Every structure is written in structure tokens, then in C-alpha cells.
Amino acid sequence: MLYAIISEDVVDSLEKRKLARPDHLARLQLLKDEGRLILAGPHPKIDNDNPGDAGFSGSLVVAEFNSLADAEAWAAVDPYVAAGVYAKVTVKPFKKVLP
């Protein structure tokens, strides 16, 4: 089943993000290589693809896992969690309707 992993950043997370980004992206690449990643990306703090120093307010990952517990366990060990980037992480079942 698909799960949405919705993360909210702490205030002033940009420097922490930069440091943990390579490890964070490597984990996402593994999901992609396994054919389980539907989409992933950050939420810019401003209405711009490249928010610069404004940074990001959180992230969204939609991926396939065997269970909610598996998705929660995967999210719990994200490098952004370990680096203190995220203030809150919510994992919910997701049903893709379109496209």
C-alpha cells in the first residue's frame, strides 16, 4: 500500500538540511531503485522552486510499504530526523486516484 510521509521542519532548518541532504537523498534513491517511490520533495517556504535562504517548511514522500508500521519505521530513521530537521512527522495511508 502507498503511504504519505508528511514532515514539518523546525524553525531555521536550512543548514541542518544541507548537512543531512546527501544521506536523505541516498535513502530515497534506494526506494526509487526498488520501484517503491512515487514522489518526494520539499515544501519551499516561499512561492518559488528555489527559495534560497528562505529555505523549506517540510517535505512530502509518497512511497509503497508493506504496512503502516513499516512506513513509520522507515520515516523514524530518516537522516533529517536524526539531524533535527523535522519537528513533526506524520505517516498516513494514501490512496492514489489520479493520474
Helices and strands as residue ranges (DSSP letters): E 2-9, H 14-33, E 37-44, G 52-54, E 56-64, H 68-76, H 79-82, E 86-94
